[in-house]
Amino acid sequence: MTVKTDTEAAGRRRASGTRDIKVRAEKLNLWYGDTQALFDVDLDVYAREVTALIGPSGCGKSSFLRCLNRMNDLIPSVRVEGRVTLDDEDIYDPSVDVVQLRSHVGMVFQKPNPFPKSIYENIAYAPRLHGIVNGRAALDELVESSLKRAGLWREVADRLDTPGTELSGGQQQRLCIARAIAVNPEVILMDEPASALDPLATATIEELIDELKDNYTIVIVTHNLQQAARVAGYTAFFHMGRIIEFNDTDTLFTNPREQRTEDYITGRYG
Ligand SMILES: Nc1ncnc2c1ncn2[C@@H]1O[C@H](COP(=O)(O)OP(=O)(O)OP(=O)(O)O)[C@@H](O)[C@H]1O
């Protein structure tokens, strides 16, 4: 798929104000076999912002996130209806190259999942596969810049040949973020990226997310409401497969429109 440039996208500002919409979901419905998990979900994800998806367990946050780079295609029983656009292009159009799409919309998972290869190879593998760089010097540079952007370079510069799996959990997660960054995505999806980490490693990941938002559009699923409040400019509250409320994070947390949102953020259920 050809992904349009930011300048083109800027021409398509919507009624929501002056924000550019990077990803838009419209009337998205999803079934696992006969069981419907998402119901008419509409969401605008703004460019170069962090959008948090919150809600009680099983409400469909991860299912929704996986629709944004067609990861659900890998689950045979899944059926998706509705539209998801990236810069106004329908990512479910039959002409879309899904591998290409996933290089534009990268993903970081709950459990750090480095390849059982060296730190260097974890970063270099996909850019080499996609032909993003040619030659060892360019690849070295890309590995270094990706690790720098993920805040890991100083910790690993002298041991790029050691296995990624030997790093600490927090370092492994930053390695996975560096790996996602290396193919130059525009959007990064994060599914509870810090939930397996200790508070210090979590704080490092949150600082990193804050830095990354200057260059990337980030959608993050989190159970941690404080984390959503700390990192996200916008938050969507999901309940039973629907978006109940979407707003800027401050408003959603301090002045929710819906009783169900208030009940959730004040800990009455979830
Ligand atoms: N691979 C799958 N096959 C069948 N049903 C699934 C699958 N993945 C999720 N579901 C179901 O879809 C619904 C939404 O699940 P999902 O994981 O998207 O929710 P979630 O809000 O991310 O939950 P959690 O916060 O616990 O991770 C749940 O009822 C779940 O059981």
The ligand as a Gaussian input file, in Angstrom:
#p B3LYP/6-31G(d) Opt

LIG

0 1
 N       -8.334000     -15.635000      20.168000
 C       -9.545000     -15.535000      20.705000
 N      -10.484000     -16.464000      20.462000
 C      -11.728000     -16.385000      20.985000
 N      -12.138000     -15.361000      21.769000
 C      -11.253000     -14.413000      22.056000
 C       -9.911000     -14.432000      21.545000
 N       -9.256000     -13.330000      21.993000
 C      -10.164000     -12.651000      22.755000
 N      -11.349000     -13.289000      22.788000
 C      -12.551000     -12.857000      23.510000
 O      -12.902000     -11.558000      23.062000
 C      -13.315000     -10.750000      24.152000
 C      -12.429000      -9.512000      24.232000
 O      -11.116000      -9.944000      24.565000
 P       -9.876000      -8.963000      24.538000
 O       -8.651000      -9.767000      24.818000
 O       -9.906000      -8.166000      23.297000
 O      -10.215000      -8.016000      25.783000
 P       -9.266000      -7.063000      26.619000
 O      -10.095000      -5.894000      26.985000
 O       -8.003000      -6.815000      25.884000
 O       -8.989000      -7.970000      27.899000
 P       -7.762000      -7.965000      28.917000
 O       -7.728000      -6.600000      29.493000
 O       -8.132000      -9.025000      29.917000
 O       -6.531000      -8.301000      28.125000
 C      -13.247000     -11.614000      25.385000
 O      -14.525000     -12.142000      25.642000
 C      -12.295000     -12.720000      24.987000
 O      -12.571000     -13.913000      25.664000

